[in-house]
Amino acid sequence: MSAPNRATLWGRILVDELAAGGLEAVCLAPGSRSTPLTVAFAEHPEIDVYSHLDERSAAYFALGRARRTGEPTALVCTSGTAAANFHPAVMEADQARVPLLVLTADRPSELRDSGANQTVDQVKLYGDAVRWDAELPDPEPDERKVRSLRTTAARALSETTGIPPGPVHLNCPFRKPLEPLEVSGDVPDSFAETAAGRGRDGPFVETTGGTQTLAADDHRRLLGALEAADRPLIVAGPADPTVLADLEPAAVTDLADRLGAPILADPLSGLRFGPHVEREDETESDEKDRSNGDGEPRSIYGGYDTYVEELPAPDAVLRFGASPTSKPLRHWLRDADARQFLVDPAGAWREATFTATDLLAAEPGAVVDGLLEALGDADSEPGADRTDAEWLARFDAAERRHWVVRDEALSPDALESEPFEGAILASVLSNAPDPATVFVSNSMPIRDTDRFARPRAADLTVLANRGASGIDGIASTALGAGSTTDEPLVLATGDLSLYHDSNGLLAVDRCDVDATIVLLDNDGGGIFHKLPIEAFDPPFTDQFKTPHGLEFEDLADVYDIEFERVTPANFAAAYRRSLEAAGTQLIAIEFDSEANHRRRDALAERVQTAVASDLGTAGDGAD
């Protein structure tokens, strides 16, 4: 490989090695010190380049791409505070196990701790939020250094998708000249024939990862505990990107049906939506059995957030994914006197109530397959000796109650008199195209999605930043996710989240991503109405709710995005128009956050009262 100078050589070798290892996309932010990397990426024919003006937006866009695909996306920035602006997205990638490769350009070693302009300590900048970090050797046409560079690049890429996946940081020092200017004698012509070339076919170092699984005896012991339970349960929390790609939903529902275990499926689990979910006939009465066309019981439940604490506790729980979004579900599991099997491929503890009894360091898909295989070898019928024969029937009755109450609250007449944010999230999911990618903001939108988005047989990929659960970078992450697919993209967000990442909307045009943006505008931090501080005003209004009075139509004008303000009763029609139209539309709906919290509480109380009343008759299917 030839190059006019050392810095250019280093950039070309690094990018060449990353492409050989399978890297397909990079997000670049402009800067001088990163010139060798930027030019090398821009010239490489096999890597898609996304240009961003703002490092924080670039990082979250890359996060969204990697979250949607489960494959690493690279990030490049110049030295100084630019690298610090990557940090929030790196933290989210760490907690949510999203593969990112962070490349920060740096001053050479002799300029550090010297007062030189734009020079900060970037070594181990992200602390323990990264899976691995390294500083590249100074550029030099030396065969051993080139082998080190290629090996480091190959290793970094593989570490992003290791167990667990996550961000990796490479700090990249460069001396001037940074541009591809000819420097006589800097890179000898003979060097192009050495290890600076490809050296080997494919990656310089090929990493083969293994699969974390359990022994057959362990599967049989786990199955024995689940079969012996009177009230077995499967809980699917938010899934890691690699788990979303590897876990087969139909296998989980098959396991649940054979065990007689309900599946409480978080909207981010990959199990609440998809072909494995029964498509219900809305023309039939609410007395309809929850069964599929073959008469077998359906396993997926989505309304548990309102009613689960009214039901008997489980006595054996199989848990996949991160901590569930639902606080009532987390508390119900905390208080259960149950054997709880927490499955995590990294063997990490992701259960903040500290009530799980068994940690299974294995891939969820491998555990499910092993249990199904053990079931195939079993002599007895699963659940045949179960004493609580009404276990599933109780869930069926409670689930029906929940959706009846929800549908009443979502009727056009109800929305005219009492506008309700939960109705918008329900409509976003129920009317989303099949297939589609739906990204949901933190705070109340994801909570309303959890409570009001009914299981549906559509192929919906529902995503959110629930690793660190911040409201920053929401628009950028959504647009990054949308950049990976031709599916329609929907972003459901609150007003503070959209304001916080308004810079990210530049990617709509700059990165050619179309979206339907649903804005729930309650003029501030409405979620704080859920906290006791609400009773103390001041300081509640000015320091917590923080009303802003922003006009988002002006924001849409800045980024040349179509804008429409609608009432809750008219939202569904506007939403359908946007989904059928080209380009990006911002649909804004205004709400009173305090009234909405009272409405949520009242709806939950109605469901809980009805479920408590039904407990004595749930076994015969009474509603």
Disulfide bonds with the S-S distance in Angstrom:
none
